[in-house]
Amino acid sequence: MIIPYLTALTTYFSYGLLFAFGQLRDFFRKSVDWWSASTLQGYAPICLGLEDFYIRRLYLRIQDCFNRPISSPPDAWFDVVERVSNDNNKTLKRTTKVNRCLNLGSYNYLGFAAADEYCTPRVIECLKKYTPSTCSTRVDGGTTILHTEMEECVANFVGKPAAIVFGMGYVTNSAILPVLIGKGGLIISDSLNHNSIVNGARGSGATVRVFQHNTPSHLESVLREQIADGQPRTHRPWKKIIVVVEGIYSMEGELCKLPEIVSICKKYKAFVYLDEAHSIGAVGKSGRGVCELLGVDTADVDIMMGTFTKSFGSSGGYIAGSKELIQYLKYTCPAHLYATSISAPAAQQIISSIKVVLGEDGSSRGAQKLARIRENSNFFRSELQKMGFEVLGDNDSPVMPIMLYNPAKIPAFSRECLKRNVAVVTVAFPATPLLLARARICISASHSREDLLKALEVISTVGDMVGVKYFPAEPNKQQVEVGQVKKVD
Amino acid sequence: MAILYVRAAPTTDLNRNTEWFTYPGVWSTYILILFFSWLMVLSVFACSPGMAWTVVHLSHFFVTYQFFHWKKGTPFAEDQGIYNRLTWWEQIDSGQQLTRNRKFLTVVPIVLYLIASHTTDYQHPMLFFNTVAVFVLVVAKFPHMHKVRIFGINADQ
């Protein structure tokens, strides 16, 4: 990404100042606490004073910009509950007032988050018939016909022979990786992979190496180096190598360079694990994800993972692969053997929404939704870029982060947008690198053209006030040319 | 008006405590902060430029020793404490020695020392304090001192 040099300097300086003030406050707090008696003599502290420094001194100051409670389904417009604080944002209390705001933060790519005319009646009927919870694990009593139908449906949709579904998306990654690979294996993951993958990789016991984000040449050099070296200390050959990438990176909005990565993995005989949490259902001509969009044969990707929370309006995650792989997972994966199975209404929502996307419900709403989200994302992104914002992400991707950089602009942007009834999600550390704070916009198929125009107007006004229009605003501006460091007039 | 742009390449450093040091603009910010603190000391204390440089040099010594070589771990809990035994200096660049960042950070106290001693005309007692400060800082940054705790000072239980 491209930063104006002065912004980089001021961002470092602001963080330095915040850090210095935080240390000063901590120093005084420690001196004051030393005098007051403590009732917990002899107990070890729950956390070291240094560990929660960021939370106490930086995050809590702007905590009204995060964790905002909502009181309606996250459709294109939703109700945001107002909160007040009496002690300078250390604690927040909910009030009974709500604001009707435009929703630019929910992962509602196809608009299934609110009531849908095909899905919701079926889900309610299923809720009455099967009750909310199966109260059992899949192997005990938690597999209903809905579960088998759903797994077939998902496998067909994704283009693989078989699939297995779990109740939670995060758990899918963190419980599957330890099952697939163990000590003596190698996991090579993209540097910006999601926390669930990092957790799963750490829990597996395999050696983990990282390659530069979306850079197939660096992946190749890491693979060559690791294959030549072998396992640490013994230098024996690796038992297996898995390369983990994501379809759309949720903080960048970028598509993965899948064709190159798949060809490199084939050359060096490594397995490819593709996490399509944000891209399944949202990109591709018929919504089948990043493989369809980039023209990669699904037989080349060994393990395809995805979640249903984003485009399908449900909850849960799936793994799709060959029949042998899924059969193996069914008797080893702890999330299948010990975790409660996905609830029946959620399964019905998945089945119904996939039917709508494929057009099997008898209407063309699925195709309309896909066309609308593509149009909306491309329109919004090009308009924002014309206004001079620095927007990341590729064309066709419904996730667009607007770069803010300075720590003070994060709460300013968030609060000013909320005052004008537009709810945006601002992301700072630790989800992004410390200096690359951003406001992440997620476009939905349920946003109408008027909603987008209103959002553009509000974001433009707030952007002017806060000063985040880092690029010159020209109607026919091309991508800013930058070598190492270059002047632009 | 010309605007200068730089490209921020993503790093492979997973340690969020140190990866900010790999982005462009850090070195300039560091030098500018030192320069502006010299100006502030001059304006607040109204002393000679040499004394101001000595004050800047010594406070730089205290601050960088505390945060680079004394405090261990990271200011957040997401990494589950895998760096809890390492100081910030031992964490940067994933423990590789003699990288560009480390060389830059070693040169800064030396240059500050030269400026401070030159502008005070090498008089005592400032020269003594300045020399002790730069000696301690430079020795702490040697590659051989990686993870060394002399006499068990600042070691863990």
HADDOCK unambig.tbl for C-alpha pairs under 7 A between the chains (distance, minus, plus):
assign (segid A and resid 1 and name CA) (segid B and resid 7 and name CA) 5.61 0.50 0.50
assign (segid A and resid 1 and name CA) (segid B and resid 8 and name CA) 5.36 0.50 0.50
assign (segid A and resid 1 and name CA) (segid B and resid 9 and name CA) 6.89 0.50 0.50
assign (segid A and resid 2 and name CA) (segid B and resid 5 and name CA) 6.28 0.50 0.50
assign (segid A and resid 2 and name CA) (segid B and resid 6 and name CA) 5.58 0.50 0.50
assign (segid A and resid 2 and name CA) (segid B and resid 7 and name CA) 4.46 0.50 0.50
assign (segid A and resid 2 and name CA) (segid B and resid 8 and name CA) 6.06 0.50 0.50
assign (segid A and resid 3 and name CA) (segid B and resid 5 and name CA) 5.48 0.50 0.50
assign (segid A and resid 3 and name CA) (segid B and resid 6 and name CA) 5.35 0.50 0.50
assign (segid A and resid 3 and name CA) (segid B and resid 7 and name CA) 6.20 0.50 0.50
assign (segid A and resid 3 and name CA) (segid B and resid 8 and name CA) 6.91 0.50 0.50
assign (segid A and resid 4 and name CA) (segid B and resid 3 and name CA) 6.75 0.50 0.50
assign (segid A and resid 4 and name CA) (segid B and resid 4 and name CA) 5.65 0.50 0.50
assign (segid A and resid 4 and name CA) (segid B and resid 5 and name CA) 4.23 0.50 0.50
assign (segid A and resid 4 and name CA) (segid B and resid 6 and name CA) 6.13 0.50 0.50
assign (segid A and resid 5 and name CA) (segid B and resid 4 and name CA) 5.66 0.50 0.50
assign (segid A and resid 5 and name CA) (segid B and resid 5 and name CA) 5.44 0.50 0.50
assign (segid A and resid 5 and name CA) (segid B and resid 6 and name CA) 5.98 0.50 0.50
assign (segid A and resid 5 and name CA) (segid B and resid 25 and name CA) 6.85 0.50 0.50
assign (segid A and resid 8 and name CA) (segid B and resid 25 and name CA) 5.90 0.50 0.50
assign (segid A and resid 9 and name CA) (segid B and resid 25 and name CA) 5.76 0.50 0.50
assign (segid A and resid 9 and name CA) (segid B and resid 29 and name CA) 5.55 0.50 0.50
assign (segid A and resid 12 and name CA) (segid B and resid 29 and name CA) 6.84 0.50 0.50
assign (segid A and resid 13 and name CA) (segid B and resid 29 and name CA) 6.87 0.50 0.50
assign (segid A and resid 50 and name CA) (segid B and resid 74 and name CA) 6.91 0.50 0.50
assign (segid A and resid 50 and name CA) (segid B and resid 75 and name CA) 5.22 0.50 0.50
assign (segid A and resid 51 and name CA) (segid B and resid 74 and name CA) 6.19 0.50 0.50
assign (segid A and resid 51 and name CA) (segid B and resid 75 and name CA) 4.55 0.50 0.50
assign (segid A and resid 51 and name CA) (segid B and resid 76 and name CA) 4.64 0.50 0.50
assign (segid A and resid 51 and name CA) (segid B and resid 77 and name CA) 5.38 0.50 0.50
assign (segid A and resid 52 and name CA) (segid B and resid 75 and name CA) 5.94 0.50 0.50
assign (segid A and resid 52 and name CA) (segid B and resid 76 and name CA) 5.25 0.50 0.50
assign (segid A and resid 52 and name CA) (segid B and resid 77 and name CA) 6.50 0.50 0.50
assign (segid A and resid 53 and name CA) (segid B and resid 75 and name CA) 5.16 0.50 0.50
assign (segid A and resid 53 and name CA) (segid B and resid 76 and name CA) 6.52 0.50 0.50
assign (segid A and resid 54 and name CA) (segid B and resid 75 and name CA) 5.64 0.50 0.50
assign (segid A and resid 54 and name CA) (segid B and resid 76 and name CA) 5.80 0.50 0.50
assign (segid A and resid 191 and name CA) (segid B and resid 12 and name CA) 5.64 0.50 0.50
assign (segid A and resid 210 and name CA) (segid B and resid 12 and name CA) 6.21 0.50 0.50
assign (segid A and resid 211 and name CA) (segid B and resid 12 and name CA) 6.25 0.50 0.50
assign (segid A and resid 212 and name CA) (segid B and resid 10 and name CA) 6.76 0.50 0.50
assign (segid A and resid 212 and name CA) (segid B and resid 11 and name CA) 6.30 0.50 0.50
assign (segid A and resid 212 and name CA) (segid B and resid 12 and name CA) 5.48 0.50 0.50
assign (segid A and resid 213 and name CA) (segid B and resid 10 and name CA) 6.57 0.50 0.50
assign (segid A and resid 433 and name CA) (segid B and resid 16 and name CA) 6.79 0.50 0.50
assign (segid A and resid 434 and name CA) (segid B and resid 20 and name CA) 6.27 0.50 0.50
assign (segid A and resid 435 and name CA) (segid B and resid 20 and name CA) 6.83 0.50 0.50
assign (segid A and resid 482 and name CA) (segid B and resid 5 and name CA) 6.94 0.50 0.50
assign (segid A and resid 484 and name CA) (segid B and resid 6 and name CA) 6.28 0.50 0.50
assign (segid A and resid 484 and name CA) (segid B and resid 7 and name CA) 6.55 0.50 0.50
assign (segid A and resid 485 and name CA) (segid B and resid 4 and name CA) 6.86 0.50 0.50
assign (segid A and resid 485 and name CA) (segid B and resid 5 and name CA) 5.88 0.50 0.50
assign (segid A and resid 485 and name CA) (segid B and resid 6 and name CA) 4.95 0.50 0.50
assign (segid A and resid 486 and name CA) (segid B and resid 4 and name CA) 5.97 0.50 0.50
assign (segid A and resid 486 and name CA) (segid B and resid 5 and name CA) 6.06 0.50 0.50
assign (segid A and resid 487 and name CA) (segid B and resid 2 and name CA) 6.05 0.50 0.50
assign (segid A and resid 487 and name CA) (segid B and resid 3 and name CA) 5.88 0.50 0.50
assign (segid A and resid 487 and name CA) (segid B and resid 4 and name CA) 4.83 0.50 0.50
assign (segid A and resid 487 and name CA) (segid B and resid 5 and name CA) 6.69 0.50 0.50
assign (segid A and resid 488 and name CA) (segid B and resid 2 and name CA) 5.56 0.50 0.50
assign (segid A and resid 488 and name CA) (segid B and resid 3 and name CA) 5.57 0.50 0.50
assign (segid A and resid 488 and name CA) (segid B and resid 4 and name CA) 6.50 0.50 0.50
assign (segid A and resid 489 and name CA) (segid B and resid 1 and name CA) 6.24 0.50 0.50
assign (segid A and resid 489 and name CA) (segid B and resid 2 and name CA) 4.68 0.50 0.50
assign (segid A and resid 489 and name CA) (segid B and resid 3 and name CA) 6.62 0.50 0.50
